[in-house]
Structure formats: structure tokens, C-alpha cells
Amino acid sequence: MGLDQYARLRRFNLIMGALHGIQGIAMLFFATTVIQNIAEFKPTIIQFYLTFDPQSQSLVSASRDLFELPFGILVAVFLLLSAFFHGLIAVPNGLNAIYNRDLAKGINKFRWFEYALSSSVMIVLISTLFGIYDIATLMLIFIVNACMNLFGLVMEQLNEGSNKENVRWGPFIWGSIAGIAPWIAILLYMFGTGEFSRVPWFVWAIVGTYFVAFNTFPVNMILQYKKVGKWSNYLYGERTYIVLSLVAKSILAWLVLFGAMQP
């Protein structure tokens, strides 16, 4: 029975990986050849630095352009990363064996490494839609978001084999705090003018989608560690993570790509 469960999960990963991959390839095609607005949307990433002003005899802030961000291509990369990791745990027998062995212990390190990369790429892209172009800020947003996901891995490693009475929630709490930090920066830019009525609908859609996704993933983890109903089986929670990942990433990716097409 256990082997059947793992075999079905392997096929499930292959199917979900294919769905991510098809969307990623389609998005790459749209972003490079079909939809000109997306191909042309390349936010300029800048660097702020201090320089000496001889007139005022003081240090003043200055900036310079660094590079153009290939926005449409990176939205496709967001989905293709997920496809790659699904294939990584489902195709090679050796890695699939490691994946299954970890699942039996209540751990999936591949999930958290993939989330650390893919969701951090997406949060950087969303940040540029809200006007954050500073390289230092974007790097910090990427790193803090990656740390949020890696706290998820630490949570599973710390509670390997734990029952619901002695779960240690520290990494969950610190990861949640880290996950809020990038959104504080984004919301400061979003509401900087105070003119909420001028915020486009797709911006609200992006914020709403990410907020729902941000909450459903930790809820799934809580249900796993509380062993509520079907979540008492770690593999049920694993399947739920996979479905949530596909739904949230698909909606978010197309919304963000649509946002890039707006004036």
C-alpha cells in the first residue's frame, strides 16, 4: 500500500511538473515573440550610492542605471523552476528514492529549496511593478523571502518524527515574520501617495492572490502538525502543497504578466 502511495505521488509530480512547464513555455513564447508590450517591459534596475559634492562640501545621494530586468522571461522562469523541481524528484530514480525517504520522516527539502528560489523571483518581479528598482532593496527582498521558505525546511527538520504534543513552532513563527517583511516595503510604495482610488484593479488582484496564497501554505503546515483529519498522513499534506503551488503560481504568474502589459 505504501509503495502504491509513493508511485501515485511520483506520477502526480510528473503531471504537475508538466502543467507548470507548459505554462512556462507558453509564457516565454508570449513574452519574447507574441505580445510586444511584455517584450518591451524591462524595468531599469538602479543603484544608489553616496558621492562627494564639491559645491556643498558634503556627501550627497546619487544613482546610476545598472541593467534592464527581462520581466517577461523571469515570469516564465518562475514557472519553469517549479517544473524543473517536479521533474527532479520524479524522474531520476535516485532522487525519487531520497524524496520518498524524506517524506517518510515528514520532510521535503526539495519543496523548500524550490519555494526559496521561485517565490523569491516572483516577489522581486511584483516589487518592480510597485516601483521598487533599487538593486540593494531587491536583493534584500529576495534573500528575506528565501529565508522565510528555508525556515519551513528547518521546521520540518526540527520536528522530524515529532507528535502533535511536542511540536516546536519557533521556525514557523520566525518564517512568518520574515515573510511579512517584503510586503511592508511593497505596501509602502503602493500606498505612498495615499490615493487608493488610483490603484489599478490588477494590483489589488496581485496583492489579494499573494495574500491568500501566503496564508494557505502555513495553514496546510499547521493542519499537518496538528494532524487534523486527512492531514494526519504527511503525504496528504504533500499533495495539498503541490496543488496549492500550481494554483497559486499559475494565477499569480498570469496576473503579473498581465500587469506588465498595462500602461
C-alpha positions as CSV (number, residue, x, y, z in Angstrom):
1,M,0.0,0.0,0.0
2,G,2.8,2.4,0.9
3,L,4.6,1.7,-2.4
4,D,1.4,2.4,-4.3
5,Q,1.0,5.8,-2.5
6,Y,4.6,6.8,-3.4
7,A,4.1,5.6,-7.0
8,R,0.9,7.6,-7.3
9,L,2.7,10.6,-5.9
10,R,5.5,10.2,-8.4
11,R,3.0,10.3,-11.3
12,F,1.3,13.3,-9.6
13,N,4.6,15.2,-9.5
14,L,5.2,14.4,-13.2
15,I,1.7,15.7,-14.2
16,M,2.1,18.9,-12.1
17,G,5.5,19.5,-13.4
18,A,4.2,19.2,-17.0
19,L,1.4,21.7,-16.2
20,H,4.0,24.2,-14.8
21,G,6.3,23.5,-17.8
22,I,3.6,24.0,-20.4
23,Q,2.6,27.3,-18.9
24,G,6.2,28.4,-18.5
25,I,7.0,27.7,-22.2
26,A,3.8,29.4,-23.3
27,M,4.6,32.4,-21.2
28,L,8.2,32.5,-22.6
29,F,6.7,32.4,-26.1
30,F,4.3,35.3,-25.4
31,A,7.0,37.3,-23.6
32,T,9.5,37.1,-26.4
33,T,7.6,37.0,-29.7
34,V,3.8,37.5,-29.5
35,I,2.9,40.3,-27.1
36,Q,5.1,43.3,-27.7
37,N,4.2,45.1,-24.5
38,I,5.6,42.3,-22.4
39,A,8.8,42.0,-24.5
40,E,9.3,45.8,-24.2
41,F,8.6,45.9,-20.5
42,K,12.1,45.8,-18.9
43,P,12.3,47.9,-15.7
44,T,15.7,49.6,-15.3
45,I,17.4,48.4,-12.1
46,I,19.4,51.2,-10.4
47,Q,22.0,51.6,-7.7
48,F,22.0,54.4,-5.1
49,Y,25.3,55.5,-3.7
50,L,27.0,58.4,-1.9
51,T,29.2,60.8,-3.7
52,F,31.1,64.0,-2.7
53,D,29.6,67.3,-3.9
54,P,32.4,69.9,-4.1
55,Q,29.9,72.8,-4.1
56,S,28.2,71.9,-0.8
57,Q,31.3,70.1,0.5
58,S,29.2,67.2,1.6
59,L,28.2,63.7,0.7
60,V,25.0,63.6,-1.5
61,S,23.0,60.7,-2.8
62,A,23.3,59.8,-6.4
63,S,22.2,56.9,-8.6
64,R,23.1,55.1,-11.8
65,D,21.4,52.6,-14.1
66,L,22.7,49.1,-13.8
67,F,20.7,46.9,-16.2
68,E,17.2,46.2,-17.6
69,L,15.3,43.4,-16.0
70,P,13.9,40.9,-18.5
71,F,10.5,40.8,-16.8
72,G,8.5,38.5,-19.1
73,I,11.3,36.0,-19.3
74,L,11.6,35.9,-15.5
75,V,7.9,35.3,-15.1
76,A,8.4,32.2,-17.3
77,V,11.4,31.2,-15.2
78,F,9.2,31.4,-12.1
79,L,7.0,28.6,-13.5
80,L,9.9,26.7,-15.2
81,L,11.7,26.4,-11.8
82,S,8.7,24.6,-10.4
83,A,8.6,22.3,-13.4
84,F,12.3,21.5,-13.1
85,F,12.0,20.6,-9.4
86,H,8.9,18.4,-10.0
87,G,10.9,16.6,-12.7
88,L,14.0,16.4,-10.4
89,I,12.1,14.4,-7.7
90,A,10.0,12.3,-10.1
91,V,12.3,11.3,-13.0
92,P,15.7,10.2,-11.6
93,N,15.3,7.0,-9.5
94,G,18.0,8.0,-7.0
95,L,16.5,11.4,-6.3
96,N,13.0,10.0,-6.1
97,A,14.2,7.5,-3.5
98,I,15.7,10.3,-1.4
99,Y,12.4,12.2,-1.8
100,N,10.3,9.2,-0.7
101,R,12.7,8.5,2.2
102,D,12.4,12.1,3.4
103,L,8.6,12.1,3.1
104,A,8.5,9.1,5.4
105,K,10.3,11.3,8.0
106,G,7.9,14.2,7.4
107,I,10.5,16.3,5.4
108,N,10.6,17.5,1.8
109,K,13.8,19.5,1.4
110,F,13.2,19.8,-2.4
111,R,10.0,21.7,-1.8
112,W,11.6,24.4,0.4
113,F,14.6,24.9,-1.9
114,E,12.2,25.3,-4.9
115,Y,10.0,27.7,-3.0
116,A,13.0,29.7,-1.8
117,L,14.0,30.3,-5.4
118,S,10.7,30.5,-7.3
119,S,8.7,32.6,-4.8
120,S,11.7,34.9,-4.3
121,V,11.9,35.6,-8.1
122,M,8.2,36.4,-8.1
123,I,8.3,38.7,-5.1
124,V,11.1,40.7,-6.8
125,L,9.0,40.9,-10.0
126,I,6.0,42.1,-8.0
127,S,8.2,44.6,-6.3
128,T,9.2,46.2,-9.6
129,L,5.6,46.5,-10.6
130,F,5.2,48.7,-7.5
131,G,8.2,50.9,-8.3
132,I,11.0,49.3,-6.3
133,Y,14.0,49.4,-8.6
134,D,16.9,49.8,-6.2
135,I,19.2,46.8,-6.5
136,A,20.0,46.7,-2.8
137,T,16.4,46.7,-1.8
138,L,15.5,44.0,-4.4
139,M,18.4,41.8,-3.2
140,L,17.2,42.1,0.4
141,I,13.6,41.3,-0.6
142,F,14.9,38.2,-2.4
143,I,17.0,37.0,0.5
144,V,14.5,37.6,3.2
145,N,11.8,35.8,1.2
146,A,14.1,32.9,0.6
147,C,14.8,32.7,4.3
148,M,11.1,32.6,5.0
149,N,10.9,29.4,3.0
150,L,14.1,27.9,4.4
151,F,12.6,28.3,7.9
152,G,9.9,25.9,6.6
153,L,12.7,23.3,6.0
154,V,14.1,24.0,9.5
155,M,10.6,23.5,10.9
156,E,10.4,20.0,9.3
157,Q,13.9,19.1,10.3
158,L,13.5,20.2,13.8
159,N,10.2,18.3,14.2
160,E,11.2,15.1,12.4
161,G,9.3,12.3,14.0
162,S,7.5,14.6,16.4
163,N,4.0,14.0,17.6
164,K,1.4,16.8,17.9
165,E,2.1,17.3,21.6
166,N,5.7,18.4,21.3
167,V,5.9,20.4,18.1
168,R,8.4,23.2,18.2
169,W,6.9,26.2,16.4
170,G,9.9,28.6,16.5
171,P,10.9,28.3,12.8
172,F,7.2,28.7,11.8
173,I,6.9,32.0,13.8
174,W,10.3,33.4,12.6
175,G,9.5,32.4,9.0
176,S,6.1,34.2,9.1
177,I,7.8,37.4,10.4
178,A,10.4,37.1,7.6
179,G,7.6,36.6,5.0
180,I,5.8,39.8,6.1
181,A,8.9,42.0,5.7
182,P,9.0,42.3,1.9
183,W,5.3,43.2,1.9
184,I,5.9,46.1,4.3
185,A,8.3,47.5,1.7
186,I,5.8,46.8,-1.2
187,L,2.8,48.3,0.6
188,L,4.8,51.4,1.5
189,Y,5.4,52.0,-2.2
190,M,1.8,51.0,-3.1
191,F,0.2,53.4,-0.7
192,G,2.9,56.1,-0.8
193,T,0.6,58.7,-2.4
194,G,-2.4,57.9,-0.3
195,E,-4.6,57.9,-3.4
196,F,-6.0,54.4,-3.1
197,S,-8.7,55.0,-5.8
198,R,-6.0,55.3,-8.4
199,V,-4.5,51.9,-7.7
200,P,-5.3,49.7,-10.8
201,W,-7.5,46.6,-10.2
202,F,-4.8,44.2,-11.3
203,V,-2.6,45.5,-8.5
204,W,-5.3,44.6,-5.9
205,A,-5.7,41.2,-7.6
206,I,-2.0,40.5,-7.3
207,V,-2.0,41.6,-3.6
208,G,-5.1,39.6,-2.9
209,T,-3.9,36.5,-4.6
210,Y,-0.5,36.6,-2.9
211,F,-2.2,37.2,0.5
212,V,-4.4,34.2,0.1
213,A,-1.5,32.1,-1.1
214,F,0.7,33.3,1.8
215,N,-2.0,32.2,4.2
216,T,-3.0,28.8,2.7
217,F,0.6,27.4,2.8
218,P,1.1,27.9,6.5
219,V,-2.4,26.7,7.2
220,N,-1.5,23.5,5.4
221,M,1.5,23.2,7.6
222,I,-0.5,23.8,10.8
223,L,-3.0,21.1,9.8
224,Q,-0.2,18.7,9.2
225,Y,1.4,19.2,12.6
226,K,-2.0,19.3,14.3
227,K,-2.8,16.0,12.5
228,V,-6.3,17.2,11.6
229,G,-8.3,14.6,9.7
230,K,-6.6,13.5,6.5
231,W,-3.6,15.7,7.3
232,S,-2.5,13.1,9.9
233,N,-1.0,11.4,6.8
234,Y,2.0,13.6,5.8
235,L,1.5,12.5,2.1
236,Y,-1.9,14.2,2.1
237,G,-0.3,17.4,3.1
238,E,2.4,16.9,0.5
239,R,-0.3,16.6,-2.2
240,T,-2.0,19.7,-0.9
241,Y,1.2,21.7,-1.1
242,I,1.6,20.6,-4.7
243,V,-1.9,21.6,-5.7
244,L,-1.6,24.9,-3.8
245,S,1.7,25.6,-5.6
246,L,0.2,25.0,-9.0
247,V,-3.0,27.0,-8.4
248,A,-1.3,30.0,-6.7
249,K,1.7,30.2,-9.1
250,S,-0.5,29.9,-12.2
251,I,-2.9,32.7,-11.1
252,L,-0.1,34.9,-9.9
253,A,2.1,34.4,-12.9
254,W,-0.6,35.4,-15.4
255,L,-1.8,38.3,-13.3
256,V,1.8,39.6,-13.0
257,L,2.3,39.2,-16.7
258,F,-0.9,41.0,-17.4
259,G,0.2,43.7,-15.1
260,A,3.3,44.2,-17.1
261,M,1.1,44.9,-20.2
262,Q,-0.7,47.8,-18.5
263,P,0.4,51.4,-19.2
